[in-house]
Amino acid sequence: MKAQVNEIKISYKGGLKSSMWKKISNSQDAAKLLFEGWDKDTIAIQETFKVVLLNNSNRVKGVYQHSQGGITGTLIDLRILFAVILKSLSVAIILTHNHPSGKLQPSDADKKLTNKIKKASKLFDITILDHLIFAPNGGYYSFSDNGIL
């Protein structure tokens, strides 16, 4: 008798051909792409964590919204995060979240989380290119540009 099990898939919505994938060359490219797609109705209310999934040419395969939380934080489950990153066969990522307060400086918790994800990513040869923090007004902070990645 054949065993019955669930099949797990990852999907891409939109069907954009890989030749049309946006290339990320710097934090400004990533910030523009991400802020345009951010829900402006919630950016000043709830913290949201997303990851940009990239191929080996730094072209965007997709953006995955990992979590949406409360006013001062959101939970990140590394197992789920890396399941998506690995299933999408991404070789580089950009982490991003917003601060509804408008404060752009990373908190100690932001720095610890980034380091935790960075350690895990090394095991899989995945490069973290940046971690961006957005304010509701469109301003952003780049870990990479500020030398703390």
Disulfide bonds with the S-S distance in Angstrom:
none
